Amino acid sequence: MSYEFVKTSNENGIIRVTLNRPPLNVLTIPMMEELISAFKWAGQETGSLVVLDAEGKAFSAGVDVLDHTADKVDRMIEVFDGIFEVMYEIEKPIVAVVNGAALGGGYELVLFCDLVVASEKAKLGQPEIQVGVFPPLACYMLPRLLSWPKAMELLLSGDVIGAAQAEQMGLVNKVLPAEGFSEGAEQFIKKFSSLSPVVLAMTKKAARAGLGKDFASGMKVIDQIYLKELMKTKDAIEGLQAFLEKRPPVWEGK
């Protein structure tokens, strides 16, 4: 698909949505509208993973301050929230590849992904409070990803942290050297893209299904996904059979 501020591709089942407003990928309302469209496309594409990355020296410096004015802010919030509503509907795991700064709304995009791989030079944070506002999506996500004190420290201070600290806090899966980062990120992605697309999606669905539930009700819904959905797929049958026959599985994605 063709956009002005976003690039998309699907190569061998790796579906990419790339922020393409260098050097800082500042998110404007038109760019966010394109992101909604691109993520809708990504959700419908056949593949294992959706990768969110960026051109330029920053992943994204956040939402354009000019779109926070009284005449635009309602529309800005509507479109901004719309990105995450579409991302939430994507069954495939979403991987953020962060090389450079991801700040404000740019970091909120990263927070909503399922996996995060970052360059050692990446900087992450929600500095909104320092200009008199707060980050809505981060106020939802950070208390779910961190302890309450750590989440509140990031939200209330506006501190920007490095990739290594984010990894220690559990906000980043893997930090890679800046030199050769693209190749390292591809190796990280390959670990997942070699697996069954349908089983990856089912696993994400099951993990989500248990959130916020007590043990009994959580396990009930997860077991139903396992028995009624997963075990009816060709890939689950193939994976178990291949293990018994001591051979590599051949995934169909069904």
Secondary structure by P-SEA (a helix, b strand, c coil): cccccbbbbbcccbbbbbbcccccccccaaaaaaaaaaaaaaaaccccbbbbbcccccccccccccccccccaaaaaaaaaaaaaaaaacccbbbbbbcccccaaaaaaaaaccbbbbcccbbbbccccccccccaaaaacccccccaaaaaaaaaacccccaaaaaaaccccbbbbccaaaaaaaaaaaacccccaaaaaaaaaaaaaaccccaaaaaaaaaaaacccccccaaaaaaaaaaaacbbbbbccc
